[in-house]
Amino acid sequence: MPYTVVTDSLDIWHGNPNLKPEHNTIMEFDYSFMNKYFFTFSYTISHDAIRYVAAQVGENKMTEFYPENIPLPQPTVDGQQSTDVLTVDSGLWTVNDSKF
């Protein structure tokens, strides 16, 4: 492990040397109507998304926190697995979906 941080007797944070980088594909469309109303539509796909995982370990229920690449397996046409995440943000609401 590259580092370990003990915040108290029950919480431990550490890194992950096997972490892959997260890559995002982002498209955004902005529109202004009469210079008064503004609309934004953005589309994001995350590859190898990185999220922190919490796991209880040991008899005294210590909590271990560490980053992981989150696999969201989705079958594709050629039978391969996809780990993509779709995020749509309208400025008023946000939708996250892994089944697209």
N, CA, C and O atoms as a GROMACS GRO file, in nm:
protein
  400
    1MET      N    1   0.083  -0.118   0.000
    1MET     CA    2   0.000   0.000   0.000
    1MET      C    3   0.088   0.125   0.000
    1MET      O    4   0.187   0.131   0.073
    2PRO      N    5   0.052   0.224  -0.081
    2PRO     CA    6   0.137   0.342  -0.088
    2PRO      C    7   0.133   0.427   0.039
    2PRO      O    8   0.233   0.492   0.070
    3TYR      N    9   0.026   0.429   0.110
    3TYR     CA   10   0.018   0.505   0.235
    3TYR      C   11  -0.096   0.451   0.319
    3TYR      O   12  -0.187   0.385   0.268
    4THR      N   13  -0.092   0.479   0.448
    4THR     CA   14  -0.200   0.442   0.540
    4THR      C   15  -0.221   0.557   0.635
    4THR      O   16  -0.126   0.613   0.689
    5VAL      N   17  -0.348   0.594   0.656
    5VAL     CA   18  -0.384   0.701   0.748
    5VAL      C   19  -0.481   0.643   0.850
    5VAL      O   20  -0.587   0.593   0.813
    6VAL      N   21  -0.445   0.649   0.977
    6VAL     CA   22  -0.533   0.601   1.084
    6VAL      C   23  -0.596   0.725   1.147
    6VAL      O   24  -0.529   0.800   1.218
    7THR      N   25  -0.727   0.747   1.121
    7THR     CA   26  -0.792   0.866   1.173
    7THR      C   27  -0.834   0.850   1.319
    7THR      O   28  -0.833   0.947   1.395
    8ASP      N   29  -0.869   0.729   1.358
    8ASP     CA   30  -0.895   0.696   1.498
    8ASP      C   31  -0.883   0.545   1.512
    8ASP      O   32  -0.839   0.477   1.419
    9SER      N   33  -0.920   0.492   1.627
    9SER     CA   34  -0.897   0.349   1.652
    9SER      C   35  -0.985   0.259   1.565
    9SER      O   36  -0.960   0.138   1.557
   10LEU      N   37  -1.090   0.314   1.499
   10LEU     CA   38  -1.179   0.231   1.420
   10LEU      C   39  -1.182   0.265   1.271
   10LEU      O   40  -1.250   0.197   1.195
   11ASP      N   41  -1.111   0.368   1.227
   11ASP     CA   42  -1.112   0.409   1.087
   11ASP      C   43  -0.971   0.412   1.029
   11ASP      O   44  -0.881   0.475   1.084
   12ILE      N   45  -0.953   0.341   0.918
   12ILE     CA   46  -0.824   0.335   0.849
   12ILE      C   47  -0.847   0.369   0.702
   12ILE      O   48  -0.934   0.310   0.637
   13TRP      N   49  -0.769   0.462   0.648
   13TRP     CA   50  -0.773   0.498   0.506
   13TRP      C   51  -0.641   0.454   0.443
   13TRP      O   52  -0.534   0.474   0.501
   14HIS      N   53  -0.648   0.394   0.325
   14HIS     CA   54  -0.525   0.358   0.254
   14HIS      C   55  -0.547   0.366   0.104
   14HIS      O   56  -0.661   0.369   0.057
   15GLY      N   57  -0.437   0.370   0.030
   15GLY     CA   58  -0.441   0.380  -0.115
   15GLY      C   59  -0.455   0.245  -0.182
   15GLY      O   60  -0.470   0.142  -0.115
   16ASN      N   61  -0.451   0.247  -0.313
   16ASN     CA   62  -0.464   0.126  -0.392
   16ASN      C   63  -0.362   0.131  -0.506
   16ASN      O   64  -0.381   0.206  -0.602
   17PRO      N   65  -0.254   0.054  -0.497
   17PRO     CA   66  -0.151   0.058  -0.602
   17PRO      C   67  -0.199   0.001  -0.736
   17PRO      O   68  -0.134   0.024  -0.838
   18ASN      N   69  -0.311  -0.072  -0.738
   18ASN     CA   70  -0.362  -0.132  -0.862
   18ASN      C   71  -0.470  -0.047  -0.929
   18ASN      O   72  -0.535  -0.091  -1.023
   19LEU      N   73  -0.488   0.075  -0.880
   19LEU     CA   74  -0.591   0.164  -0.934
   19LEU      C   75  -0.560   0.205  -1.077
   19LEU      O   76  -0.447   0.246  -1.107
   20LYS      N   77  -0.660   0.195  -1.166
   20LYS     CA   78  -0.645   0.243  -1.304
   20LYS      C   79  -0.698   0.386  -1.309
   20LYS      O   80  -0.786   0.421  -1.230
   21PRO      N   81  -0.649   0.469  -1.399
   21PRO     CA   82  -0.700   0.606  -1.408
   21PRO      C   83  -0.844   0.608  -1.459
   21PRO      O   84  -0.883   0.524  -1.540
   22GLU      N   85  -0.920   0.704  -1.412
   22GLU     CA   86  -1.057   0.723  -1.460
   22GLU      C   87  -1.054   0.816  -1.580
   22GLU      O   88  -0.991   0.922  -1.577
   23HIS      N   89  -1.121   0.776  -1.686
   23HIS     CA   90  -1.129   0.857  -1.808
   23HIS      C   91  -1.273   0.895  -1.832
   23HIS      O   92  -1.363   0.813  -1.815
   24ASN      N   93  -1.296   1.020  -1.872
   24ASN     CA   94  -1.431   1.069  -1.897
   24ASN      C   95  -1.442   1.122  -2.038
   24ASN      O   96  -1.351   1.186  -2.090
   25THR      N   97  -1.557   1.094  -2.100
   25THR     CA   98  -1.594   1.155  -2.228
   25THR      C   99  -1.710   1.248  -2.196
   25THR      O  100  -1.814   1.204  -2.147
   26ILE      N  101  -1.692   1.377  -2.224
   26ILE     CA  102  -1.791   1.477  -2.184
   26ILE      C  103  -1.832   1.559  -2.306
   26ILE      O  104  -1.747   1.606  -2.382
   27MET      N  105  -1.964   1.576  -2.324
   27MET     CA  106  -2.018   1.666  -2.423
   27MET      C  107  -2.113   1.762  -2.350
   27MET      O  108  -2.185   1.720  -2.260
   28GLU      N  109  -2.112   1.888  -2.389
   28GLU     CA  110  -2.198   1.985  -2.322
   28GLU      C  111  -2.256   2.081  -2.425
   28GLU      O  112  -2.187   2.125  -2.516
   29PHE      N  113  -2.385   2.112  -2.409
   29PHE     CA  114  -2.454   2.206  -2.495
   29PHE      C  115  -2.514   2.314  -2.406
   29PHE      O  116  -2.590   2.284  -2.315
   30ASP      N  117  -2.479   2.441  -2.433
   30ASP     CA  118  -2.532   2.556  -2.358
   30ASP      C  119  -2.613   2.643  -2.451
   30ASP      O  120  -2.576   2.663  -2.567
   31TYR      N  121  -2.725   2.694  -2.400
   31TYR     CA  122  -2.812   2.780  -2.481
   31TYR      C  123  -2.861   2.895  -2.394
   31TYR      O  124  -2.898   2.877  -2.279
   32SER      N  125  -2.859   3.013  -2.452
   32SER     CA  126  -2.908   3.133  -2.384
   32SER      C  127  -3.024   3.189  -2.464
   32SER      O  128  -3.012   3.210  -2.584
   33PHE      N  129  -3.138   3.214  -2.398
   33PHE     CA  130  -3.255   3.269  -2.463
   33PHE      C  131  -3.278   3.410  -2.412
   33PHE      O  132  -3.303   3.431  -2.293
   34MET      N  133  -3.268   3.507  -2.502
   34MET     CA  134  -3.288   3.649  -2.471
   34MET      C  135  -3.195   3.697  -2.360
   34MET      O  136  -3.226   3.792  -2.288
   35ASN      N  137  -3.081   3.632  -2.347
   35ASN     CA  138  -2.981   3.668  -2.246
   35ASN      C  139  -3.040   3.670  -2.105
   35ASN      O  140  -2.989   3.739  -2.016
   36LYS      N  141  -3.147   3.595  -2.085
   36LYS     CA  142  -3.216   3.592  -1.956
   36LYS      C  143  -3.230   3.448  -1.904
   36LYS      O  144  -3.216   3.423  -1.784
   37TYR      N  145  -3.258   3.356  -1.994
   37TYR     CA  146  -3.275   3.216  -1.957
   37TYR      C  147  -3.158   3.136  -2.013
   37TYR      O  148  -3.122   3.149  -2.130
   38PHE      N  149  -3.099   3.054  -1.929
   38PHE     CA  150  -2.983   2.976  -1.970
   38PHE      C  151  -3.012   2.828  -1.948
   38PHE      O  152  -3.061   2.788  -1.843
   39PHE      N  153  -2.981   2.748  -2.049
   39PHE     CA  154  -3.005   2.604  -2.043
   39PHE      C  155  -2.874   2.532  -2.072
   39PHE      O  156  -2.798   2.571  -2.160
   40THR      N  157  -2.850   2.427  -1.998
   40THR     CA  158  -2.730   2.346  -2.017
   40THR      C  159  -2.768   2.199  -2.021
   40THR      O  160  -2.844   2.152  -1.936
   41PHE      N  161  -2.717   2.128  -2.120
   41PHE     CA  162  -2.732   1.984  -2.127
   41PHE      C  163  -2.593   1.926  -2.138
   41PHE      O  164  -2.518   1.958  -2.230
   42SER      N  165  -2.557   1.839  -2.045
   42SER     CA  166  -2.425   1.776  -2.052
   42SER      C  167  -2.440   1.625  -2.049
   42SER      O  168  -2.533   1.571  -1.988
   43TYR      N  169  -2.348   1.558  -2.115
   43TYR     CA  170  -2.349   1.412  -2.129
   43TYR      C  171  -2.209   1.364  -2.094
   43TYR      O  172  -2.111   1.406  -2.156
   44THR      N  173  -2.200   1.276  -1.993
   44THR     CA  174  -2.070   1.228  -1.947
   44THR      C  175  -2.070   1.076  -1.941
   44THR      O  176  -2.163   1.014  -1.890
   45ILE      N  177  -1.965   1.016  -1.995
   45ILE     CA  178  -1.944   0.872  -1.980
   45ILE      C  179  -1.811   0.855  -1.907
   45ILE      O  180  -1.708   0.907  -1.950
   46SER      N  181  -1.814   0.780  -1.795
   46SER     CA  182  -1.693   0.755  -1.716
   46SER      C  183  -1.646   0.612  -1.740
   46SER      O  184  -1.724   0.517  -1.731
   47HIS      N  185  -1.517   0.597  -1.769
   47HIS     CA  186  -1.456   0.465  -1.787
   47HIS      C  187  -1.367   0.438  -1.665
   47HIS      O  188  -1.289   0.525  -1.626
   48ASP      N  189  -1.378   0.321  -1.607
   48ASP     CA  190  -1.301   0.283  -1.488
   48ASP      C  191  -1.322   0.383  -1.375
   48ASP      O  192  -1.227   0.435  -1.317
   49ALA      N  193  -1.448   0.410  -1.344
   49ALA     CA  194  -1.483   0.507  -1.240
   49ALA      C  195  -1.416   0.471  -1.108
   49ALA      O  196  -1.411   0.355  -1.069
   50ILE      N  197  -1.364   0.574  -1.038
   50ILE     CA  198  -1.297   0.554  -0.909
   50ILE      C  199  -1.391   0.600  -0.798
   50ILE      O  200  -1.439   0.714  -0.800
   51ARG      N  201  -1.418   0.512  -0.703
   51ARG     CA  202  -1.502   0.545  -0.589
   51ARG      C  203  -1.436   0.489  -0.463
   51ARG      O  204  -1.363   0.390  -0.470
   52TYR      N  205  -1.463   0.551  -0.350
   52TYR     CA  206  -1.410   0.499  -0.223
   52TYR      C  207  -1.503   0.391  -0.170
   52TYR      O  208  -1.625   0.406  -0.171
   53VAL      N  209  -1.444   0.282  -0.124
   53VAL     CA  210  -1.516   0.167  -0.070
   53VAL      C  211  -1.490   0.161   0.080
   53VAL      O  212  -1.378   0.184   0.124
   54ALA      N  213  -1.593   0.130   0.156
   54ALA     CA  214  -1.580   0.112   0.301
   54ALA      C  215  -1.607  -0.035   0.332
   54ALA      O  216  -1.707  -0.091   0.288
   55ALA      N  217  -1.516  -0.096   0.407
   55ALA     CA  218  -1.532  -0.238   0.443
   55ALA      C  219  -1.497  -0.254   0.591
   55ALA      O  220  -1.401  -0.196   0.640
   56GLN      N  221  -1.577  -0.335   0.661
   56GLN     CA  222  -1.546  -0.364   0.802
   56GLN      C  223  -1.457  -0.486   0.809
   56GLN      O  224  -1.483  -0.588   0.744
   57VAL      N  225  -1.350  -0.474   0.888
   57VAL     CA  226  -1.253  -0.582   0.901
   57VAL      C  227  -1.226  -0.610   1.048
   57VAL      O  228  -1.240  -0.522   1.134
   58GLY      N  229  -1.186  -0.732   1.076
   58GLY     CA  230  -1.147  -0.769   1.211
   58GLY      C  231  -1.264  -0.789   1.306
   58GLY      O  232  -1.379  -0.762   1.272
   59GLU      N  233  -1.231  -0.836   1.426
   59GLU     CA  234  -1.334  -0.864   1.527
   59GLU      C  235  -1.389  -0.736   1.590
   59GLU      O  236  -1.503  -0.735   1.637
   60ASN      N  237  -1.309  -0.629   1.594
   60ASN     CA  238  -1.357  -0.506   1.657
   60ASN      C  239  -1.427  -0.413   1.558
   60ASN      O  240  -1.452  -0.296   1.589
   61LYS      N  241  -1.458  -0.464   1.438
   61LYS     CA  242  -1.534  -0.392   1.336
   61LYS      C  243  -1.468  -0.262   1.292
   61LYS      O  244  -1.536  -0.160   1.277
   62MET      N  245  -1.336  -0.264   1.272
   62MET     CA  246  -1.267  -0.149   1.216
   62MET      C  247  -1.318  -0.125   1.074
   62MET      O  248  -1.348  -0.220   1.002
   63THR      N  249  -1.328   0.002   1.034
   63THR     CA  250  -1.371   0.034   0.898
   63THR      C  251  -1.250   0.075   0.816
   63THR      O  252  -1.173   0.163   0.855
   64GLU      N  253  -1.235   0.010   0.703
   64GLU     CA  254  -1.123   0.034   0.613
   64GLU      C  255  -1.178   0.105   0.489
   64GLU      O  256  -1.273   0.057   0.427
   65PHE      N  257  -1.120   0.220   0.452
   65PHE     CA  258  -1.162   0.296   0.336
   65PHE      C  259  -1.051   0.294   0.232
   65PHE      O  260  -0.935   0.318   0.266
   66TYR      N  261  -1.084   0.266   0.106
   66TYR     CA  262  -0.983   0.263   0.001
   66TYR      C  263  -1.048   0.288  -0.135
   66TYR      O  264  -1.166   0.256  -0.153
   67PRO      N  265  -0.973   0.345  -0.230
   67PRO     CA  266  -1.028   0.368  -0.364
   67PRO      C  267  -1.026   0.241  -0.448
   67PRO      O  268  -0.934   0.161  -0.439
   68GLU      N  269  -1.129   0.225  -0.529
   68GLU     CA  270  -1.140   0.110  -0.620
   68GLU      C  271  -1.195   0.157  -0.753
   68GLU      O  272  -1.270   0.254  -0.760
   69ASN      N  273  -1.155   0.088  -0.860
   69ASN     CA  274  -1.223   0.106  -0.988
   69ASN      C  275  -1.351   0.025  -0.979
   69ASN      O  276  -1.348  -0.096  -0.957
   70ILE      N  277  -1.463   0.092  -0.998
   70ILE     CA  278  -1.592   0.026  -0.982
   70ILE      C  279  -1.635  -0.034  -1.115
   70ILE      O  280  -1.662   0.039  -1.211
   71PRO      N  281  -1.641  -0.166  -1.123
   71PRO     CA  282  -1.688  -0.229  -1.246
   71PRO      C  283  -1.841  -0.231  -1.249
   71PRO      O  284  -1.905  -0.274  -1.154
   72LEU      N  285  -1.896  -0.184  -1.357
   72LEU     CA  286  -2.040  -0.190  -1.379
   72LEU      C  287  -2.062  -0.271  -1.506
   72LEU      O  288  -2.085  -0.215  -1.613
   73PRO      N  289  -2.055  -0.405  -1.495
   73PRO     CA  290  -2.057  -0.487  -1.616
   73PRO      C  291  -2.190  -0.476  -1.691
   73PRO      O  292  -2.297  -0.496  -1.634
   74GLN      N  293  -2.179  -0.446  -1.818
   74GLN     CA  294  -2.294  -0.441  -1.908
   74GLN      C  295  -2.258  -0.521  -2.032
   74GLN      O  296  -2.155  -0.495  -2.095
   75PRO      N  297  -2.341  -0.619  -2.069
   75PRO     CA  298  -2.310  -0.694  -2.190
   75PRO      C  299  -2.320  -0.604  -2.313
   75PRO      O  300  -2.406  -0.515  -2.319
   76THR      N  301  -2.233  -0.628  -2.410
   76THR     CA  302  -2.236  -0.553  -2.535
   76THR      C  303  -2.268  -0.648  -2.649
   76THR      O  304  -2.286  -0.768  -2.628
   77VAL      N  305  -2.275  -0.595  -2.768
   77VAL     CA  306  -2.313  -0.676  -2.884
   77VAL      C  307  -2.216  -0.791  -2.907
   77VAL      O  308  -2.258  -0.902  -2.942
   78ASP      N  309  -2.085  -0.766  -2.888
   78ASP     CA  310  -1.987  -0.872  -2.913
   78ASP      C  311  -1.963  -0.962  -2.793
   78ASP      O  312  -1.870  -1.044  -2.795
   79GLY      N  313  -2.044  -0.949  -2.687
   79GLY     CA  314  -2.031  -1.036  -2.570
   79GLY      C  315  -1.929  -0.988  -2.470
   79GLY      O  316  -1.914  -1.050  -2.364
   80GLN      N  317  -1.857  -0.880  -2.498
   80GLN     CA  318  -1.759  -0.825  -2.405
   80GLN      C  319  -1.831  -0.748  -2.294
   80GLN      O  320  -1.949  -0.715  -2.306
   81GLN      N  321  -1.759  -0.720  -2.186
   81GLN     CA  322  -1.815  -0.646  -2.074
   81GLN      C  323  -1.779  -0.499  -2.087
   81GLN      O  324  -1.669  -0.465  -2.130
   82SER      N  325  -1.872  -0.410  -2.050
   82SER     CA  326  -1.848  -0.266  -2.052
   82SER      C  327  -1.858  -0.214  -1.909
   82SER      O  328  -1.943  -0.260  -1.833
   83THR      N  329  -1.774  -0.118  -1.872
   83THR     CA  330  -1.780  -0.059  -1.737
   83THR      C  331  -1.804   0.091  -1.748
   83THR      O  332  -1.739   0.170  -1.680
   84ASP      N  333  -1.897   0.131  -1.835
   84ASP     CA  334  -1.925   0.271  -1.859
   84ASP      C  335  -2.038   0.319  -1.769
   84ASP      O  336  -2.128   0.243  -1.733
   85VAL      N  337  -2.032   0.447  -1.734
   85VAL     CA  338  -2.136   0.512  -1.654
   85VAL      C  339  -2.183   0.633  -1.731
   85VAL      O  340  -2.101   0.711  -1.778
   86LEU      N  341  -2.315   0.649  -1.746
   86LEU     CA  342  -2.373   0.763  -1.815
   86LEU      C  343  -2.425   0.862  -1.713
   86LEU      O  344  -2.499   0.824  -1.622
   87THR      N  345  -2.388   0.989  -1.727
   87THR     CA  346  -2.440   1.095  -1.642
   87THR      C  347  -2.499   1.203  -1.731
   87THR      O  348  -2.431   1.253  -1.820
   88VAL      N  349  -2.625   1.238  -1.708
   88VAL     CA  350  -2.690   1.346  -1.780
   88VAL      C  351  -2.725   1.454  -1.680
   88VAL      O  352  -2.791   1.428  -1.580
   89ASP      N  353  -2.680   1.577  -1.707
   89ASP     CA  354  -2.701   1.689  -1.615
   89ASP      C  355  -2.768   1.801  -1.692
   89ASP      O  356  -2.710   1.854  -1.787
   90SER      N  357  -2.890   1.840  -1.651
   90SER     CA  358  -2.962   1.946  -1.721
   90SER      C  359  -2.944   2.081  -1.655
   90SER      O  360  -2.996   2.181  -1.706
   91GLY      N  361  -2.875   2.088  -1.544
   91GLY     CA  362  -2.864   2.212  -1.469
   91GLY      C  363  -2.964   2.215  -1.355
   91GLY      O  364  -2.939   2.277  -1.251
   92LEU      N  365  -3.078   2.150  -1.372
   92LEU     CA  366  -3.181   2.142  -1.268
   92LEU      C  367  -3.182   2.005  -1.201
   92LEU      O  368  -3.215   1.995  -1.083
   93TRP      N  369  -3.146   1.900  -1.274
   93TRP     CA  370  -3.144   1.765  -1.221
   93TRP      C  371  -3.030   1.688  -1.285
   93TRP      O  372  -2.980   1.725  -1.391
   94THR      N  373  -2.990   1.580  -1.219
   94THR     CA  374  -2.882   1.495  -1.267
   94THR      C  375  -2.929   1.350  -1.265
   94THR      O  376  -2.990   1.304  -1.168
   95VAL      N  377  -2.900   1.278  -1.374
   95VAL     CA  378  -2.934   1.136  -1.382
   95VAL      C  379  -2.805   1.057  -1.403
   95VAL      O  380  -2.727   1.088  -1.493
   96ASN      N  381  -2.782   0.955  -1.320
   96ASN     CA  382  -2.670   0.864  -1.336
   96ASN      C  383  -2.725   0.728  -1.372
   96ASN      O  384  -2.817   0.678  -1.306
   97ASP      N  385  -2.671   0.666  -1.476
   97ASP     CA  386  -2.721   0.537  -1.520
   97ASP      C  387  -2.605   0.452  -1.569
   97ASP      O  388  -2.517   0.501  -1.640
   98SER      N  389  -2.606   0.327  -1.531
   98SER     CA  390  -2.502   0.237  -1.580
   98SER      C  391  -2.558   0.136  -1.679
   98SER      O  392  -2.487   0.046  -1.721
   99LYS      N  393  -2.685   0.151  -1.717
   99LYS     CA  394  -2.749   0.056  -1.809
   99LYS      C  395  -2.790   0.127  -1.937
   99LYS      O  396  -2.909   0.146  -1.962
  100PHE      N  397  -2.694   0.167  -2.016
  100PHE     CA  398  -2.729   0.236  -2.141
  100PHE      C  399  -2.677   0.161  -2.261
  100PHE      O  400  -2.697   0.204  -2.374
   0.00000   0.00000   0.00000
